[in-house]
Structures are given as C-alpha cells and as structure tokens.
C-alpha cells in the first residue's frame, strides 16, 4: 500500500488530513484509537510546518525546495511508515 497527500501552505489544508488517515485506517483495519492517534500526530506536524516553517509564505506551497508538502503512507512487510516532507 502506498498513498500520498499533497498540501499547500494554508491552514485550511489541514482538514484534508483526517479523510486521508480514515482511508488508511479502513484499508489497514486500524482501530478508531489508532486512526485518531495517527490523525492527531499528522495534523500537529503539518500545522507546525504551515504555521512556523513557512508562515510568511501564505498561499504558497509548504516547501520552498520541493514546492509541495507531502504526507506519504506506505505499508511494507507489516510496517506502516508515515513521512511528512
């Protein structure tokens, strides 16, 4: 399983994370508690990037280098890896 969510540098984009995590949770048969915890962690990390790392670039993409803020989810060999880049 591989999934990716791309966000722009706008606090409103954080609302896209919950449906992304819900989809992962359904696909991997995660408990509601696991889905909640993953969502909380990803929302907090993304909010920190948007509010602090690139706060003066509202409306632009999160990363000046990649032009995108990506959340990647990958499950391989029984391990779920989430990356915010």
PyMOL commands that set and color helices and strands:
alter all, ss='L'
color gray80, all
select helices_A, chain A and resi 11-28+32-53+55-57
alter helices_A, ss='H'
color red, helices_A
select strands_A, chain A and resi 2-7+69-76+79-84
alter strands_A, ss='S'
color yellow, strands_A
deselect
rebuild
show_as cartoon
